[in-house]
């Protein structure tokens, strides 16, 4: 008698990050690093126009200045306005939370 049990590992789910702040530092530094590390990024910001654009496009360009100028396409992003009712659930299910906010945004 021969028995074989084949187990397939569950499909890997994409890592998720929430970053508070979608300004230059949030998108240009944290967003680029998180994206390169394989995270889906949810930005949280107070700028409704910026949030709407990121939520609609789900991507943005990051211009890297160095010996040679590079334009990096950061994809797999979304955004919500700070205080959105969806945020507690999004934060509870993410793998990492980061911040990139300036002093003017602190209470």
Secondary structure, 3 states (H helix, E strand, C coil): CCCCCCCCCCCCCCEEEEEECCCHHHHHHHHHHHHHCCEEEEEEECCHHHHHHHHHHCEEEEEECCCCCEEEEEECEEEEECCCCCHHHHHHCCCEEEECCCHHHCC
